[in-house]
């Protein structure tokens, strides 16, 4: 097969800086598919990336104005330009099937599908209908309209990242919605790393309001009273960065909290391995790949007890789930892991076992079969 995957962002070179879970999933699925198929990835240009590149046997094409992984009013026009350029570029690619990975990519994939008369697959990390204004104030109206329009037009096949997403998506289509989770590359976490000398909490997340990083910072401020040497590391970018840094300053914990932009893959893995506890306090989440990657490194987690985290972690296997509205609950559960060595070791072992459920090889095979079936059905309908 000749497969075209459309995504807004895609890593470049050997650094492999992932801006988020959608980008990570697209990369790994493309990488594994490219072992047996011709794979193209169509993405937007961003600072430091090339317009054409070969990565892990994937042909990567980037179009549109250069823009960073941020959400601001100034990027609205560049997104529209990217959509236009991506449709034109995608139409020129010799592909048998096209997949889109978010609401903008869904629109592009469908347009390419119609122009080339090939099947279009919609991969869904989450369904935000009715919640766009709450989750993304700047793009809320645009996102709500575009997602409804995409669902109205329909796709040849749908893939959901979780049971929650599958349930929501099934309300808007009569087609079967396939459930395929995300995964982890166990080889990246096979070797153990040295732990930081100080108790270290790690968060890898987009810095947006719905990711609820504020609760983690408040929890850490409370925790640091009992663990004065503890450190909090926050890896990610987003519109809430300035507000979060101001909160850290006002709480007088600047010397204990470090912010990092999206790190090169090797450095990020090293950071995960050196941490003691992973934390993701999101109010909204598609899957949470970083949680499973931390688990693969034997790093227990304290995550919010939202439905997706309950589902993906098998009800808290390898860590704890806390109330996203309660910094004290997060603080208490972080303290449990840091203060009880026997409990920590058990959670670490359980976390590694949990991570082995999510395998990119199996996930890619499942995805490949959906593509094959979509192509067969399209030929049959002709």
C-alpha positions as CSV (number, residue, x, y, z in Angstrom):
1,X,0.0,0.0,0.0
2,X,0.9,3.6,-0.5
3,X,-0.2,5.3,2.7
4,X,-0.6,9.1,3.4
5,X,-0.8,10.3,7.0
6,X,-1.8,13.9,7.6
7,X,-0.8,15.6,10.8
8,X,-0.2,19.1,11.9
9,X,3.2,18.5,13.4
10,X,5.9,15.9,12.9
11,X,9.4,15.6,14.3
12,X,12.6,16.2,12.3
13,X,16.0,14.7,12.1
14,X,17.5,12.6,14.8
15,X,16.2,14.8,17.7
16,X,12.6,13.6,17.4
17,X,11.1,16.3,19.5
18,X,7.5,15.3,20.0
19,X,5.0,18.2,20.6
20,X,2.4,15.8,21.9
21,X,0.7,12.4,21.8
22,X,-0.8,12.8,18.3
23,X,2.6,13.5,16.8
24,X,4.2,10.6,18.7
25,X,1.5,8.1,17.6
26,X,1.8,9.3,14.0
27,X,5.5,8.8,14.0
28,X,5.6,5.3,15.5
29,X,2.7,4.0,13.4
30,X,4.4,5.5,10.3
31,X,7.7,4.0,11.2
32,X,6.3,0.5,11.7
33,X,4.1,0.7,8.6
34,X,7.1,1.8,6.5
35,X,8.7,-1.6,7.0
36,X,6.2,-3.1,4.6
37,X,4.5,-0.2,2.8
38,X,5.3,3.1,1.1
39,X,4.5,5.8,3.7
40,X,4.1,9.5,3.3
41,X,3.6,12.0,6.1
42,X,2.1,15.5,5.3
43,X,2.7,18.1,8.1
44,X,3.1,21.8,8.6
45,X,6.4,23.6,8.6
46,X,7.7,24.6,12.0
47,X,11.0,26.3,13.1
48,X,14.0,24.0,12.4
49,X,12.2,21.6,10.1
50,X,12.8,20.9,6.4
51,X,10.1,21.0,3.7
52,X,11.2,17.5,2.5
53,X,12.9,14.8,4.6
54,X,13.4,11.1,4.9
55,X,12.9,9.8,8.5
56,X,12.9,6.1,9.4
57,X,12.1,5.3,5.8
58,X,9.1,7.7,5.9
59,X,8.8,10.4,3.2
60,X,8.0,13.6,5.0
61,X,6.6,16.7,3.3
62,X,5.9,19.9,5.2
63,X,4.0,22.8,3.8
64,X,2.5,26.1,4.8
65,X,4.0,29.0,6.8
66,X,6.4,28.2,9.5
67,X,4.7,28.1,13.0
68,X,5.6,26.8,16.4
69,X,3.4,24.4,18.4
70,X,1.4,27.1,20.1
71,X,-2.2,28.4,20.1
72,X,-2.6,32.1,19.5
73,X,-4.8,34.3,17.4
74,X,-1.8,35.1,15.2
75,X,-1.6,31.5,14.1
76,X,-5.2,31.4,12.8
77,X,-4.3,32.7,9.4
78,X,-1.2,30.4,9.1
79,X,-3.4,27.4,9.9
80,X,-5.8,28.3,7.1
81,X,-2.8,28.7,4.8
82,X,-1.5,25.3,5.9
83,X,-4.9,23.6,5.2
84,X,-4.9,25.1,1.6
85,X,-1.3,24.1,0.9
86,X,-1.7,20.6,2.4
87,X,-4.8,19.8,0.3
88,X,-2.9,20.8,-2.8
89,X,0.3,18.9,-1.8
90,X,-1.6,15.8,-0.7
91,X,-3.5,15.6,-4.0
92,X,-0.2,15.4,-5.8
93,X,1.1,12.4,-3.7
94,X,0.5,9.0,-5.2
95,X,-1.3,7.4,-2.3
96,X,-3.9,4.6,-2.1
97,X,-5.4,5.7,1.2
98,X,-5.2,8.8,3.4
99,X,-5.6,9.2,7.2
100,X,-6.1,12.4,9.2
101,X,-5.1,12.7,12.9
102,X,-7.0,15.7,14.3
103,X,-9.8,18.0,13.4
104,X,-7.7,20.0,10.9
105,X,-6.0,16.9,9.5
106,X,-9.5,15.3,9.1
107,X,-10.6,18.1,6.9
108,X,-7.5,17.9,4.8
109,X,-7.6,14.1,4.5
110,X,-11.2,14.2,3.4
111,X,-10.5,16.9,0.7
112,X,-7.6,14.8,-0.6
113,X,-9.8,11.7,-0.6
114,X,-12.5,13.4,-2.6
115,X,-10.1,14.8,-5.2
116,X,-8.2,11.5,-5.7
117,X,-11.2,9.1,-5.1
118,X,-9.3,7.1,-2.4
119,X,-10.5,6.0,1.0
120,X,-10.1,8.4,4.0
121,X,-9.6,7.2,7.6
122,X,-10.2,9.5,10.6
123,X,-8.1,8.7,13.6
124,X,-9.6,10.3,16.7
125,X,-7.7,11.1,19.9
126,X,-10.8,12.7,21.4
127,X,-14.2,14.2,20.6
128,X,-14.6,17.8,21.7
129,X,-18.0,18.6,20.4
130,X,-19.8,20.8,22.9
131,X,-16.6,21.4,24.8
132,X,-14.5,23.4,22.3
133,X,-15.1,26.8,24.0
134,X,-14.2,25.4,27.4
135,X,-11.1,23.6,26.3
136,X,-9.7,25.9,23.6
137,X,-11.0,29.5,24.0
138,X,-9.0,31.0,21.2
139,X,-10.0,28.4,18.5
140,X,-13.2,27.2,20.2
141,X,-15.8,28.3,17.6
142,X,-13.6,27.4,14.7
143,X,-12.9,23.9,16.2
144,X,-16.5,23.3,17.0
145,X,-17.7,24.1,13.4
146,X,-14.9,22.2,11.7
147,X,-15.3,19.0,13.8
148,X,-19.0,19.0,13.2
149,X,-18.4,19.5,9.4
150,X,-15.9,16.7,9.3
151,X,-18.3,14.3,11.0
152,X,-21.1,15.3,8.7
153,X,-19.1,14.5,5.6
154,X,-18.1,11.1,7.0
155,X,-15.1,8.8,6.4
156,X,-14.5,5.3,5.1
157,X,-13.3,4.2,8.6
158,X,-12.9,5.5,12.1
159,X,-10.2,4.7,14.7
160,X,-10.7,5.8,18.3
161,X,-7.8,6.0,20.8
162,X,-9.9,4.9,23.8
163,X,-13.3,3.5,24.8
164,X,-14.4,6.9,25.9
165,X,-13.6,8.4,22.5
166,X,-15.2,5.4,20.7
167,X,-18.4,5.9,22.7
168,X,-18.6,9.6,21.9
169,X,-17.7,9.1,18.2
170,X,-20.3,6.4,17.8
171,X,-23.0,9.0,18.4
172,X,-22.1,10.8,15.2
173,X,-21.6,7.9,12.7
174,X,-23.4,4.6,11.8
175,X,-20.1,3.1,10.8
176,X,-18.2,0.8,13.2
177,X,-15.7,2.8,15.3
178,X,-12.5,0.7,15.8
179,X,-10.6,0.9,19.1
180,X,-6.8,1.0,18.8
181,X,-4.8,2.3,21.8
182,X,-1.4,4.0,21.6
183,X,1.8,2.2,22.5
184,X,5.4,2.3,23.8
185,X,8.7,1.2,22.3
186,X,10.0,-1.0,25.0
187,X,13.6,-1.0,23.5
188,X,13.8,2.7,24.3
189,X,13.3,2.0,28.0
190,X,15.1,-1.4,28.3
191,X,18.2,0.0,30.0
192,X,17.7,1.4,33.4
193,X,18.9,5.0,34.1
194,X,20.3,6.5,37.2
195,X,17.8,8.3,39.4
196,X,18.2,11.9,40.4
197,X,19.7,12.5,43.8
198,X,16.7,14.5,44.8
199,X,13.1,13.2,44.7
200,X,11.9,14.3,41.3
201,X,8.4,14.6,40.0
202,X,8.1,14.8,36.2
203,X,5.2,16.1,34.1
204,X,5.2,15.9,30.3
205,X,2.3,17.8,28.9
206,X,1.1,20.6,26.7
207,X,0.8,23.7,28.8
208,X,-2.9,24.4,28.2
209,X,-5.6,25.1,30.8
210,X,-7.3,21.7,30.3
211,X,-4.1,20.0,31.1
212,X,-4.5,21.3,34.7
213,X,-0.8,21.8,35.5
214,X,-1.8,24.5,38.0
215,X,-3.1,21.7,40.3
216,X,0.2,19.9,40.1
217,X,2.2,23.0,41.0
218,X,-0.1,23.7,44.0
219,X,0.3,20.0,45.0
220,X,4.1,20.2,44.7
221,X,4.2,23.4,46.8
222,X,2.3,21.5,49.6
223,X,4.5,18.4,49.1
224,X,7.8,20.4,49.3
225,X,7.0,21.4,52.9
226,X,7.6,17.7,53.9
227,X,10.2,17.1,51.1
228,X,12.3,20.3,51.0
229,X,14.8,18.7,48.5
230,X,12.1,17.6,46.0
231,X,12.1,18.9,42.5
232,X,9.4,19.3,39.9
233,X,10.3,19.1,36.2
234,X,7.7,20.3,33.6
235,X,8.3,19.4,30.0
236,X,6.2,21.1,27.3
237,X,5.0,24.3,25.6
238,X,1.7,26.0,25.4
239,X,-0.4,29.2,26.0
240,X,-0.4,28.7,29.9
241,X,3.4,28.8,30.2
242,X,3.6,32.4,31.5
243,X,0.8,32.0,34.0
244,X,2.3,28.8,35.3
245,X,5.7,30.4,35.8
246,X,4.1,33.3,37.6
247,X,2.3,30.9,39.9
248,X,5.7,29.2,40.7
249,X,7.2,32.6,41.4
250,X,4.3,33.6,43.7
251,X,4.5,30.4,45.6
252,X,8.3,31.0,46.1
253,X,9.3,27.6,44.7
254,X,11.3,28.9,41.7
255,X,14.4,27.0,42.8
256,X,12.5,23.7,43.0
257,X,10.6,23.9,39.7
258,X,12.2,23.7,36.2
259,X,10.4,24.2,32.9
260,X,11.7,22.6,29.7
261,X,10.6,23.1,26.1
262,X,10.0,20.0,24.0
263,X,13.2,18.0,24.5
264,X,15.1,15.8,22.0
265,X,13.9,12.2,22.3
266,X,17.1,10.8,23.9
267,X,17.1,13.6,26.5
268,X,13.4,13.1,27.3
269,X,13.9,9.4,27.8
270,X,16.8,10.1,30.1
271,X,14.7,12.5,32.0
272,X,11.9,10.0,32.4
273,X,14.3,7.3,33.7
274,X,16.0,9.7,36.2
275,X,12.6,10.8,37.7
276,X,11.0,9.1,40.7
277,X,7.3,9.8,40.0
278,X,5.4,10.8,36.8
279,X,2.3,13.1,37.1
280,X,-0.4,14.1,34.6
281,X,-3.3,16.0,36.3
282,X,-5.3,16.6,33.0
283,X,-9.0,17.3,33.0
284,X,-9.1,16.2,29.4
285,X,-6.9,13.6,27.8
286,X,-6.9,11.4,24.7
287,X,-4.7,8.6,26.0
288,X,-1.6,9.8,27.8
289,X,1.4,8.2,26.0
290,X,3.8,9.8,28.4
291,X,2.2,7.9,31.3
292,X,2.8,4.5,29.6
293,X,6.4,5.5,28.6
294,X,7.1,6.4,32.2
295,X,5.6,3.1,33.2
296,X,7.9,1.3,30.8
297,X,10.8,2.9,32.6
298,X,9.4,1.6,35.9
299,X,8.4,5.1,37.1
300,X,5.1,5.1,39.0
301,X,2.6,7.8,38.3
302,X,0.0,10.0,40.0
303,X,-2.6,11.0,37.4
304,X,-6.0,12.6,37.5
305,X,-8.9,10.1,38.0
306,X,-10.6,11.0,34.7
307,X,-12.2,8.1,32.6
308,X,-9.4,7.9,30.1
309,X,-6.7,7.5,32.8
310,X,-8.8,4.9,34.6
311,X,-9.2,3.0,31.4
312,X,-5.6,3.1,30.2
313,X,-4.0,2.4,33.6
314,X,-6.5,-0.4,34.3
315,X,-7.9,1.4,37.3
316,X,-4.6,2.7,38.7
317,X,-2.2,-0.3,38.1
318,X,1.3,0.9,38.7
319,X,0.4,4.2,40.3
320,X,-2.3,6.3,41.9
321,X,-5.3,8.3,40.5
322,X,-6.2,11.5,42.2
323,X,-9.0,14.1,42.2
324,X,-8.1,16.7,39.5
325,X,-9.7,19.4,41.6
326,X,-7.7,18.6,44.7
327,X,-4.0,19.6,45.0
328,X,-4.0,18.0,48.5
329,X,-5.1,14.6,47.1
330,X,-2.2,14.8,44.5
331,X,0.2,15.8,47.2
332,X,-0.8,13.0,49.6
333,X,-0.5,10.3,46.8
334,X,2.9,11.7,45.7
335,X,4.0,11.5,49.3
336,X,2.8,7.8,49.6
337,X,5.2,6.9,46.8
338,X,8.1,8.9,48.0
339,X,7.8,7.7,51.7
340,X,7.2,4.0,51.3
341,X,10.0,2.1,49.6
342,X,8.2,-1.2,49.6
343,X,5.1,0.3,48.0
344,X,7.2,2.2,45.5
345,X,9.0,-1.0,44.3
346,X,5.6,-2.8,43.9
347,X,4.1,0.1,41.9
348,X,7.3,0.3,39.8
349,X,7.0,-3.5,38.9
350,X,3.3,-3.1,38.2
351,X,3.9,-0.1,36.0
352,X,6.4,-2.0,33.8
353,X,3.8,-4.9,33.5
354,X,1.1,-2.4,32.5
355,X,3.3,-0.8,29.8
356,X,3.7,-4.2,28.0
357,X,0.0,-4.2,27.1
358,X,0.6,-1.4,24.7
359,X,2.8,-2.6,21.8
360,X,3.4,-0.5,18.7
361,X,3.9,-3.6,16.6
362,X,0.5,-5.0,17.4
363,X,-1.1,-1.5,17.1
364,X,0.4,-1.0,13.6
365,X,-0.9,-4.4,12.5
366,X,-4.4,-3.5,13.7
367,X,-4.2,-0.2,11.9
368,X,-2.9,-1.8,8.7
369,X,-5.9,-4.2,8.7
370,X,-8.3,-1.3,8.9
371,X,-6.6,0.3,5.9
372,X,-6.8,-3.0,3.9
373,X,-10.5,-3.4,4.7
374,X,-11.3,0.2,3.7
375,X,-9.5,-0.3,0.3
376,X,-11.4,-3.6,-0.3
377,X,-14.8,-2.0,0.6
378,X,-14.1,1.0,-1.7
379,X,-13.3,-1.4,-4.6
380,X,-16.4,-3.4,-3.9
381,X,-18.6,-0.3,-3.9
382,X,-17.1,0.7,-7.3
